[in-house]
Amino acid sequence: MISNPRMWQLYIAVGDRGLDIMAYNPLEEHSLLTAYIEFEGEYSAKAVEDAVYDNPLLLNDFKRVTVILRNTPFALIPDDIAADAPTTETIVGELTGRTDSEILLDKLPLLNMSVAFAPDADLLNFLRRTFSGVSVRHRISALLGYWHATTRAMRPLTTHVNLRDDTVDIASFSGNSLLFANTFKAASMADRLYYIMAVRESLGADAEIPVVLGGDRRLRDELSGVLGRYVTRVLPAVFPVAMFKAGGQAAMNTPLDLVVLPLCE
């Protein structure tokens, strides 16, 4: 399927139940390929390893390989604190419970913040051993980088929401300041609505402050009507033109945290 993999970029999202895969050639329109590989059983580093080795296409010599971790706990830390390794280690340990793992930092330069996270050591070792020069990132950093880039032209306090089957990502910015970002378990419409409105209330956002909805189209359609009772402007997220050119409908059906990654590198 890929004749010259050294021209291609591979992106892998590691979740609880499987791997979302995206690969494309930035120099070739409509080249984007996607796939979902379900684990045999529950998540483990071994399950990820088996999924990769059972699919030889993933082992090609790609120009770039980026892996995002979806369910690893994280902490948002100002850069002046993140520069102090012992302090960062303490914060990550307290907030995530990980005290014996390597800490990775995804820098968000325009926000003067970093996403700090401590991946499963066995998984990290496997990724580094298997993919030369692999970049391992947290999924929230990809979303924050993309949302901030699209928010700076909008009014302050815009609420960004990304909907998946069982979670909702929420973030709010004011200029170059990140006011809030988190991921919540939310498998029902009532839970999604509750978390969105609770975050907005905590930030003092009135009904005129817009909500930008992205993610699963069915969930967006279901939520937007109900949310419209409480928020004057419920806006659909604008899909990145560059990625539409790369893959058309296939790109639009790719999870947001994966499809915006090339735009944040």
Order of alpha helices (4+ residues) and beta strands (2+ residues): beta-beta-beta-alpha-beta-beta-alpha-alpha-beta-beta-alpha-beta-alpha-beta-beta-beta-alpha-beta-alpha-beta-alpha-alpha
